[in-house]
Amino acid sequence: MSVSQKLIENHKVIFDKAVHHKLAGDLCAGTLPDKKLYIYLAQDLQFFQSGMRLLTKTTSLAPDNHSLLTLAKKIGFFANDENNYFYDCLAEVSDSLSPSDQDYFKNNQLPQVKKYIKYLERSAKDETSYAKLITFVYCMELVYVEWPKYFPHAANLHWKHQTWIDLHAGEHFETWCDFLRDEVDKCDYEEVSETFRMVLELEFEFFEACYQQ
């Protein structure tokens, strides 16, 4: 059994809770209320900006040129396509909240989100293990690549839902996740297992906190 398979198998309960969360199901069905979508994206944008620091740190520790270039190219993609979606969609659904609520969720973090971001920022600053960092990135992306595979997509979705699915489905994203999986499979299971478990728990708490608002 590969390291990546073992990680999923040994953390199956929390893995299923994260990748099968109702927020994802509603988004793929096109039924996620605009208010919940706004809150989720406003919180995720704050996470995304810190996540770029983690990815940059991971890239700096890449063990070979192939890994270095693959990670560096992905940084460029995130800085353009995904970053633009956040701002476009937040503007699209902004009428679902009052201006004061919009400002609150864009500039403050829910407690569970703050906990996750602190863990992310601490890892980006202090962690020196490429194995743990690449596992962190893999786990974050694995949750998202599983969403479109598990949940059925409604036909003729509004772009605010469809674009998010498109960013996390298809060959471009699956190739990225395959690369991350292959990197994790080179790691020692005992070194990275706790990182994988922790990220899964934090991902679930993030979704749950946003969905319950």
N, C-alpha and C positions, 0 to 999 in steps of 0.2 A: 504493500500500500504506500502510495506517495505521501510526502509530508502534507501537501494540500488536502488530499483525501482524508488523511488522519485527523487533520485539524477540524474539518467539517464533521466527520463522524463522531469525534470525541466531544464536540460542542454542539450537537445536533439540536438540542432543545432551544437554546438561545439563538442559534442560527435560524431555525424555522420561525421563531417569533419576530426576528428582525426582517427577514426577506418576505414574510407573508403578512406584513402589517397592513391594517385596514387603510391607512393613509395611501399606501401604494395602490391597493386595490381600487379605491375610489378615484384616484388620479387616472389610472389606466382605463377605468370605465367612463371617465368624463363626468363623474358625479361629485367630485370633491368641491365643496362650496368655495366661492372666491375668497371668502374671509379666511378659511383654513389654508388655502393655497398661498394667500398673501403672507400669513404668519409664517408658514413653513419656509417660503422663499426668503423672506426678510431675515429669518434666523439662519437659514442655510447660507445666505450671502456672507454673513459675518464669519461663519465656519469656513466657507470657501476661501476667503482671503487669508485666514490663518493656515488653511490646508496647503496653500501655495508655498508657504514657508517650509512646511514639512516635506513637500515634494522636492523643493530646491535643496534642502539638507540631504535628502536621500540621494539625489542626483550627484551631489558633491562627493559622496562616498561610494559611488558605483565602482565595482571591481574590475570592469573591463570596458573597452570602447563601445561595444554593442549596447551594453546596458546604459552607459553614459548618454549616447546619442538618442536612444529610444526614450529615455526619461526626459531629456532636454527638449525633444520635439513635442512631447505631450504637454510640457509647461506652456509652450507657445499656443497650442490648441486651446487649453483651458483659459488662457489669458484673453482669447478672442471669442470663439464661438459660445462657450458656456457662460462667460462673463456677460456677454451681450444679452443672452436670454434672461438672466436675472433682472436686469434693469427694464427690458422691454415688457416682461410679464408683470412685474410689480406695477408698472404704469398702467397696464391693461386692467388689472383687478383692483386698483387703488380705491375705487368708489365703494368697495365693500366694507371699508372701515372709515371712521371719522379721521380727519387730519391729525388729531392728537394721538389716536391709536396707531395710525401709520407711523408717526414719528417714534412712538414708544417701541414698537416691534423692530424698527430699523436700527435703533440706537441702543437698545437694551437686550440683554440675553435672558431667556427663561433659565431657571436654576439648573435644569438638566443640560441645557445647551452650554451654559457657562462651565459646568463641570467637564464636559467633553472638550471644549475649546482650551481649557486650562491644561488638560492632559495632552492635547495635541501640541500646544505651544511649549510645554515642558519637554516633550519628546523632540521637537524641532530644535530646541536650544541645547539640550543636554545629552541626548542619546547619541552614542557613537557607534552603535551596532547597525551595520547595513542590513543584517538579517532581520532585526526587529523593526526597523523603519520600512523596509520593503514589505514586510508582513502587514504592517499598519496600513500602508497604501493598498495592498491587495485586498485586505478585509473590507475596507471602505468601498472599493469598487465592486467587489464580489456581491455585496448586498444589492447594488443597483443593477448589475447585469442580470441578476436572478429575477428582478421584478417583472420585466416584460416577458420572460419565459414562463413565469408562473401564472400571472394574471391575464385573462383575455382582454383584448383591446376592443373597445366600442368602435363602430364604423363612423367615419366623418367627424372625428374629434376636432374640437376647437384647437387652434394652433398652440394655445397656452398649455394644453395637455399633451398634444401630439409632439411638439418640439422637445418637451422634456423626455418623452419616451424615445424619440429619435436620437437624442444625445446619449442614451444609455442602451441602445439596441443596435443590431446590425453589425456588419463586418468590422467597422472601424473600432467600435468599443470592445467587441469580443476579441479582436486581435490584441488590443491593449491588455485586457484581462488575462489572455493566454500568456502573454509575456510576463506579467506579474506572477501568475501561477508557476511558470517555469522557474522564475527567480526564487520563489519560496520553496520550491521542491529541491533546491540546492542547499537549503538551510537545515540546521539541526532542529528537530521537532521540539526538544526540551527547551531550547533557547527561545523559541518564538510562540509557544503555545499560550502563555499567559497574555501576551500582547494581542493575539487573535481573539481570545475570550473577552478581554477587556473592551476591545473595539466593538465587538458584537453587542455587548451589553449597553455601551454608550450609544450606539446607533439606534437600538430599540428605544432607549429612554428618550432620545432626541425626537424620534417619530411620535412617540406617545405624548410627549409634552406639547408638541405643536398641534396634534390632532385633538387634544382635549380642550383647547382654548375656545 
